[in-house]
Amino acid sequence: MLGAVAGTASAQDRAASTASCVAADRAQIAALFDRWNASLTTGSPERVIANYAPDAVLLPTLTNEPRTTPAEIRDYFVKFLKNKPQGTIDKRVIKIDCNVAQDVGTYTFRFADGSSVKARYTYVYQWRDGQWLIAHHHSSAMPEATRP
């Protein structure tokens, strides 16, 4: 009996949360990368971290240290922005659910010194306080050699 009551409450909770889902389409979610990428061109770590939720997790491209606080994320971008990065999406898959969206794929970063890095990425966005914010960002350089 208790399980049936809990199951009903759970269904009611899901119905209530679904009623408040924000409509989003692929173009809108794709534009979130463009917003983030444009913030890189400002050279301001504050402008970049404004794209992230306060409890976001960043697994960055060029360091092995997970960043789990706004201060740690800012610290990464202070260093990363010195290279004047600019990203280009190579291939992506976007999935959208209730107030959560994923943008997963590969991208290439080019730097002011002419170097570049190809990487795999995952952005998980959440609708919070009237805007889409990055809740999780994973970026890892492509393996130098692939194995069959």
N, C-alpha and C positions, 0 to 999 in steps of 0.2 A: 504494500500500500504506500509506504513512504517513497519507494522508487517511482511509483506512478505520479505522485505529487511533485517530486523533484523533476521528473521528465516533463510535466506540464509547465512548471515554472521555467524550465530551460527553453521550451518552445515559445513561451510568452516573451522571454528575454530576447530570443532571436528575432521574433516578429517586431518587437519594439525597436531593436537596433537596425533592422532592415528598413523600417519606416523612415529612419533618419540618414539613410545612405545618400551621399553626395553623388550626383551624376558626373561621370568623367568619361572621356573617350580617348582613344589612342593618341590623337594629335595633342591633346591637352597634357597627357602624361609624357609624351616625347618632348614637349616644350619645357618640361621641368629640367631635363638635362641641359637644354639651351640656356635656361636661367642660371643654373649652376656654373656652366662653362663661361658665360658672360661675367659672372662674379669673379672668376679667376683673372680676367683681363684688368680688373680694377687694381690688382696688386694688394688689396686689403683683406687680411684674414677675417676681419669682422664681417665683411660683406659675404665672404664664402660661408662662414659658419652660421650666418643668418638663414641659410637653406636647411640647416639641420635641427631636428627636434632636440630639446634639452637633454634627453636621455638616449640620444643616438649612439650607435656604435660604428666606428670607422676602422676598417681593416685596410690600411693604405697600400698604395702601389709600391712605394720606394722604401718602406721600412717594414720590419717584422713585428713592430710593437702595436698591439691593438689599442685604439684610442676610445675611451669609454666616458669621457667627461668633456664638456665644452672647452675647458682649458687644454686638455690633451689634444683635442681636434684642432684647436687654434694653433697650438705649438707645431703640429705637423704642417699646417698650411703656411705658417710664417716661413718655414724652410722651403717648402715646395714652391711657393710663389716667387722666390728669388730666381728660379729658373725660367720664369715667364712662360708657363705651360699653356697650351691650347689643345683641347681635345676634339677629336672627330670620331663619330660613331661609324664603325665598320659594318657591324651586323647586330640586330637586336630582336628581342621578343618582348612584347609588352602584355602583361596580364592584369586585369582590373577586377577587383572585388569590392565589397562594401567598405568604403573609406580606407582601402588599402590598394596599392598598385605596385607592380614589380616591373622594372625595366632591366633586362638581363641581356648581355651580349659581349661584344668585343669593341674596343676602341683603341685609337692611337693618340698618344700625346707627343706633340712637337714642342721643342724648347728653343729659346732664343739663341743658344749656341749651335743650333743646327742638328742636335741629336734628337732621337725619338725613342719611344718605348711603346710596344704593343702590349695590351693587357686585356684580361677578362674582367668583367664588372658585373655587379649586382647592386641596384638601387631598390630599396624597399621604401616606398612613400606611404605616409599616413596623413589623413585629413585631420588636422588639429587646429583648433582656434581659428577656423575660417580660412585655412590655407593648407596646401600640400607641403609637408616637410619630410626630409630624409630621416627615416628611423634607423636604417641600416645601409651602409655603403661598404661593399667589399670590392677591392680592386687588386688584382695580382698580375704581375708581369707574365707574359706567355712563356711557357717552357722553351728553352733554346732548341731542344730536339724532341720530336714527338716519337712515341713508340707505338708499334702496331698493336 
